[in-house]
Amino acid sequence: MEVYPAIDLMSGKAVRLYKGRKDKVRVYGDPVEIAQRFAEFVDKIHVVDLDGAFEGFPKNLDVVGRIIQETGLRVQLGGGLRSYEAIAKAYEIGVENAIIGTKAFDIAFLERITQDFEGITVSLDSRGGRIAVKGWVESGLEVREAYEILREYVDRFIYTSVERDGTLTGIEEIERFWENEEFIYAGGVSSADDLRKLREIGFSGVIVGKALYEGLVSLEELLEVARCSRRE
């Protein structure tokens, strides 16, 4: 099981939102410095351009580029990647996985980018069992229905529990509905026990943000659980 520390970007700063609400924001500081600390323990992190997610196009690619160049970390990036040009730019600066949400449901677009780029990842952002789109503002298809449609084109997904994101309330109770795809969980993770539960469900990775920033759990502790899962 992989552990991906998260850095959410807003106006060039590392922040966390509460339930995806941009009026509920807490600033944590310089994202490059935070990434450098993560680089002592992991080789890949999860980055979200929140400005991009709300405005529909990337706003913090310069910061992402600095993270990659100054830390050597591999990066999976989401937030505002809704055009071919934006995705191409993300890969140009060294991003390893471009994450798309809203735009994944434009099948012609999805077919084009998966033909031209490796590692395209779809974020299934769930609110009440339905896909939250357009910066988590609107609801759409049921999550399982969305997965069945999109799995024909990608084999890497992130399941995000929008209602738990940034809440530290623990993970969402969810039954496995996917098959052999890479499935990563995000939203509410606050302890090593959460990681163990996700492993039992069958997730291949977990994204952790606020719990690390608030000191509720250490990255070392989470990685120990992840290493145990590999040995098993």
Residue, then its C-alpha position, 0 to 999 in steps of 0.5 A: m500500500e502506498v502513502y501519498p502525503a498531500i499538498d493543496l495549493m492556493s495562492g502559492k501557499a500550502v493550505r487545507l480546506y474543510k469539506g472542499r469549501k474555499d471559505k473554510v481554509r487553513v494556511y500551513g506555509d511554503p509548499v516547497e519547504i513542506a515537500q522537502r520534509f516529505a521527501e525525507f520519507v517518500d518519493k511521491i506526493h499528491v498535489v492539488d491546485l485548488d485555485g485551478a479546481f475552482e477556476g477551471f485551469p491551472k494556477n499554480l504550475d510554477v509552484v509544482g515545478r519548483i517542488i519537482q525541481e527542488t525536491g526530486l519528488r514524483v508528483q501526481l497533480g490534480g486541479g483544473l486540468r480540463s484542457y489538452e494544453a493544461i495536461a501537456k503543460a503538467y507533463e512538461i514540467g515533470v508531473e508523473n500523473a495528471i489527475i482529472g475529475t470533471k473533464a473525465f466525463d468528456i469521453a472524446f477528451l479522455e480517449r485523446i489524452t489517454q492515447d497521448f499521455e501515460g499515467i492519467t488518473v481519474s478522481l472519483d469525488s464522491r458526495g453522498g455516493r454521487i460524483a461531485v463535479k465542477g470544483w465539488v459544487e454540483s453532483g452527477l452520476e453515482v460513483r459506481e456507475a461512473y467507474e464502470i464507464l471510465r474503467e474502459y479508458v483508465d486503470r488508476f483512480i482516486y476515490t475522494s470522500v468530499e464530505r470527509d475531506g479535511t475533517l479528520t473524522g475518519i474514513e468513509e465506510i465503503e465496500r469494494f466495487w472495483e476490480n484490478e485497477e489501482f485505487i487510492y483513497a482520500g478523505g478524513v484519514s486521521s490514524a494508522d487504524d484508518l490505513r489498516k481499514l483501507r488496506e482490508i477494503g482493498f485500496s492500493g494507496v492512501i492520500v493523507g493531508k490534514a492529519l499530518y499537518e495537525g500532528l495527529v499521526s506521523l508519516e513514519e507510522l503510516l509508512e510502517v503500516a504500509r510496509c507491513s501490508r507489503r510483507e503480508 
